[in-house]
């Protein structure tokens, strides 16, 4: 399923680039490569791009869930740090600072 998503995404990107070139420069890259819009290979590429767009519609409505457990791919992860307490980053990188703080407290 992951491979199908990548192929569909690649074809949709190809189609988007081709439409961008048509819109900006009136240049059809697929037709230029494969011998015109009516050529069999051009029509095949247009058909593949269209099918990839239809397949991508299903991915558009996918729920935000964990896809593959082994890859640990998460979407819409909320770390809740905007209104929560920030971690003390210095202690994360240098735990020896606690030793100095404990010594200061014992002196008083």
Protein Blocks (a to p, Z undefined) as FASTA:
>chain_A
ZZmmmmmmmmmmmmmmmmmmmmmnopafklmmnopjkbmklmmmmmmmmmmmmmmmmmmm
pccddfblmlopaehiaehlmlmccddfklmmmmmlmmmmmmmmmmZZ
